[in-house]
């Protein structure tokens, strides 16, 4: 499976947050599908509109990610 990358630092690892501030590590496929790294976890109740990069300070929408 191929993933999208951070436009600032170039890694493919991100996290999303829920209202409690909990984080869930995710990746984004080239089809813009957000999937949890830990397949036993659910995306339910997490805000999928804002991604945070695990490698730098970038945050934004999945539409800003790069294909490299």
C-alpha angles and dihedrals in degrees: 000000000000122000139201122247139223111269091219107044104009103237125131099219121104141155136215128207135219128211091273091057093249116149131223121192113231144170128210121225123220086257088061093250113148113219129181116244088223102058091203091066125087128225090214114128093012121119104243093181094078124049124191121207117233092208104050144359097282120126130168145104127321089246090069094059121110132231099213 
